[in-house]
Amino acid sequence: MPTPIAQNKYKEIVENNVDLRQKMALAFSQALNSLSNTPVGQLDDFEVFIDGIKFRFRLNDFISINDNFYNDCSPTLKKQAYDRLEKFMQIAIIRLNNQYNL
């Protein structure tokens, strides 16, 4: 008799947890809005690589991950990008400060 297939808990959590997926998508939407509507001015478009993942910011348009929209990414890539979103925002704030000499 064949052995049961082992369930990957991480994969199950990421793919099946609707609430988690919605919160991760909302985080990217909020990041885009906050970088597009800053009190000092608008941030120029930029690209950055964080741990091998390419983030691209386009003003009032999107934050892409490895040249894909967030919704088009695999669940694993979405989670990896979400885990690096804080670092992306830190880099974006530094760029904004440099851009406006703050």
N, C-alpha and C positions, 0 to 999 in steps of 0.2 A: 504494500500500500504506500503511495507517495506521501511524503511529509508535507504538512501544510506550508503554504507560502508565508514567510515572515512578513508582517506588516511593518512598514517604515513609519514610525510615529510622527516624525518630522513632516514627511510628505502628507500624511493624513491630516495633520493639524493645519498646514498651510493651504491645502487644496479644499478642505471641507469646512473650514471655519469661516463662514460668510461674514461674520462680524469683524474678524481680523482683516479680511481682504478689504472690506469697506473702509476701515480705519486707516489702512496703509494707503489706499487710493486717496482718501481725504487729506492725509499728511502731504502727499505730493501736490495736491491742488492748493492747499494752504501755503505751501512753500512757494509755488509759482505766484500766487496772489501777493504774498508779502514781499517778494523780490521785485515784482512789477509795479507795486504801488508804495514805494518808500517815501517818507516825508522829505528827504533831501533831493530826490530825483530818481530817474529810472536807471537801472543797471544795464550796462551793455551786454550783448550776447557773449557767451563764453562756453568753452569746453574744458573739462577736467577729467583726469583719470584717477580713480580712487580704488586701490586694490584690484586693478585690472578691469574695473567697470567704468565705462565711459558715460559721463553725464554731460548733457548739452542743455544749456539754458537759452531759450529764445523769449525775449520780452513779450509779455501778454499772449504768448502762444503755447509753449509747452516746455517741459523738462523731459528730455528723452534719455533712455537708458540703452546703451549700445546701439544707438540709432533706431530704436523702436519706441513707440509710445508705451506708457506704463501698462495699459490694458492689453497690449499685444505681447507682453513678455511672459515667459513661463513662470509658474508659481515660485520656483526656486530662485530665478533671477529677480523677481519682484521682492522676495524676502531679503536677498543679498543687497539690493538697492535700498530698500527701506532701512536696513541696518547701517548703511553708509550715508543716509540722508542728513544726519546731524553734522557729519564731517563736511558734506557738500555745502550746507548752510554756513558753516564757519568759514569756508573758503569764499563763498559768495559775499559774506559780510566784509571780509578783508579786501576783496576786490572793490566793493562799494566804497569802503573807506579810502582806498587808494584813488579811485576814480574821482571822488569829490574832495580829496585832500583833507580828510577828517582826522 
